[in-house]
């Protein structure tokens, strides 16, 4: 399984999950079986707030799931329309979140849990 994580820096499986999908500098894609990772630059980082185009940000890569600290409603809707499920990170690192994902401990984010604006308290990782 391939899981995508927004991150500030690529530190492999020790990368810290970034607080917000759309403004993450990059994404790390981790293979849960081999624990190998690859890096993707965020191709839509300089969008206006609320105008994230998640599939532009990710390019043409294929993932089974996305795990985030926080995500806006527009980005969440775009990812869901593309057939991707988005999960709330529970832990700091990619490795820890993969362990939690495999145990079924990460909750899927729904529209009501998405960030409406930066700096508010709605959702665990919204920034």
Secondary structure as GFF3:
##gff-version 3
##sequence-region A 1 127
A	DSSP	beta_strand	2	7	.	.	.	ID=ss1
A	DSSP	three_ten_helix	12	14	.	.	.	ID=ss2
A	DSSP	beta_strand	26	31	.	.	.	ID=ss3
A	DSSP	beta_strand	37	41	.	.	.	ID=ss4
A	DSSP	alpha_helix	54	58	.	.	.	ID=ss5
A	DSSP	beta_strand	65	68	.	.	.	ID=ss6
A	DSSP	alpha_helix	73	81	.	.	.	ID=ss7
A	DSSP	beta_strand	85	88	.	.	.	ID=ss8
A	DSSP	alpha_helix	94	102	.	.	.	ID=ss9
A	DSSP	three_ten_helix	111	113	.	.	.	ID=ss10
###
